[in-house]
Amino acid sequence: MEILIFQTDIKSVEKVAMLEPVFNNHADILSWSVDLEDIDKVLRIEANACLTETAVIELGKAHDCTIEVLAD
């Protein structure tokens, strides 16, 4: 299992709800959450090792979301 952490532009509960079926039905994503209270709107994903950061970023682009790897 891998934990991936991203900065996003997800600012509303509605946007999280729109992404819910995308992430919930992805075979490699075990669980996920978005912290809407954090300044970086952090997306945290627990996934199988084969899910890449690039794949998550592309999923975001396909659904009008900006997702970037969160810098340390």
Contacts in CASP RR format, 6 or more apart in sequence:
PFRMAT RR
TARGET T0000
AUTHOR 0000-0000-0000
METHOD contacts of the structure
MODEL  1
MEILIFQTDIKSVEKVAMLEPVFNNHADILSWSVDLEDIDKVLRIEANAC
LTETAVIELGKAHDCTIEVLAD
1 30 0 8 1.000
1 46 0 8 1.000
1 47 0 8 1.000
1 48 0 8 1.000
1 49 0 8 1.000
2 46 0 8 1.000
2 47 0 8 1.000
2 48 0 8 1.000
2 49 0 8 1.000
2 51 0 8 1.000
3 44 0 8 1.000
3 45 0 8 1.000
3 46 0 8 1.000
3 47 0 8 1.000
4 44 0 8 1.000
4 45 0 8 1.000
4 47 0 8 1.000
4 51 0 8 1.000
4 53 0 8 1.000
4 56 0 8 1.000
5 42 0 8 1.000
5 43 0 8 1.000
5 44 0 8 1.000
5 45 0 8 1.000
5 69 0 8 1.000
5 70 0 8 1.000
6 42 0 8 1.000
6 43 0 8 1.000
6 44 0 8 1.000
6 45 0 8 1.000
6 53 0 8 1.000
6 56 0 8 1.000
6 57 0 8 1.000
6 67 0 8 1.000
6 68 0 8 1.000
6 69 0 8 1.000
6 70 0 8 1.000
7 40 0 8 1.000
7 41 0 8 1.000
7 42 0 8 1.000
7 43 0 8 1.000
7 67 0 8 1.000
7 68 0 8 1.000
7 69 0 8 1.000
7 70 0 8 1.000
7 71 0 8 1.000
8 34 0 8 1.000
8 40 0 8 1.000
8 41 0 8 1.000
8 42 0 8 1.000
8 43 0 8 1.000
8 65 0 8 1.000
8 66 0 8 1.000
8 67 0 8 1.000
8 68 0 8 1.000
9 41 0 8 1.000
9 65 0 8 1.000
9 66 0 8 1.000
10 16 0 8 1.000
10 19 0 8 1.000
10 34 0 8 1.000
10 36 0 8 1.000
10 41 0 8 1.000
10 43 0 8 1.000
10 65 0 8 1.000
11 36 0 8 1.000
11 41 0 8 1.000
12 36 0 8 1.000
13 36 0 8 1.000
15 65 0 8 1.000
16 34 0 8 1.000
16 36 0 8 1.000
18 63 0 8 1.000
19 34 0 8 1.000
19 60 0 8 1.000
19 63 0 8 1.000
19 65 0 8 1.000
22 59 0 8 1.000
22 63 0 8 1.000
23 29 0 8 1.000
23 32 0 8 1.000
23 45 0 8 1.000
23 59 0 8 1.000
26 51 0 8 1.000
26 59 0 8 1.000
27 48 0 8 1.000
28 47 0 8 1.000
28 48 0 8 1.000
28 50 0 8 1.000
28 51 0 8 1.000
28 55 0 8 1.000
29 45 0 8 1.000
29 46 0 8 1.000
29 47 0 8 1.000
29 51 0 8 1.000
30 46 0 8 1.000
30 47 0 8 1.000
30 48 0 8 1.000
31 45 0 8 1.000
31 46 0 8 1.000
32 43 0 8 1.000
32 44 0 8 1.000
32 45 0 8 1.000
32 46 0 8 1.000
33 43 0 8 1.000
33 44 0 8 1.000
34 41 0 8 1.000
34 42 0 8 1.000
34 43 0 8 1.000
34 44 0 8 1.000
35 41 0 8 1.000
35 42 0 8 1.000
35 44 0 8 1.000
40 70 0 8 1.000
42 70 0 8 1.000
43 56 0 8 1.000
43 67 0 8 1.000
45 51 0 8 1.000
45 56 0 8 1.000
53 69 0 8 1.000
56 67 0 8 1.000
57 67 0 8 1.000
57 68 0 8 1.000
57 69 0 8 1.000
59 67 0 8 1.000
60 66 0 8 1.000
60 67 0 8 1.000
61 67 0 8 1.000
END
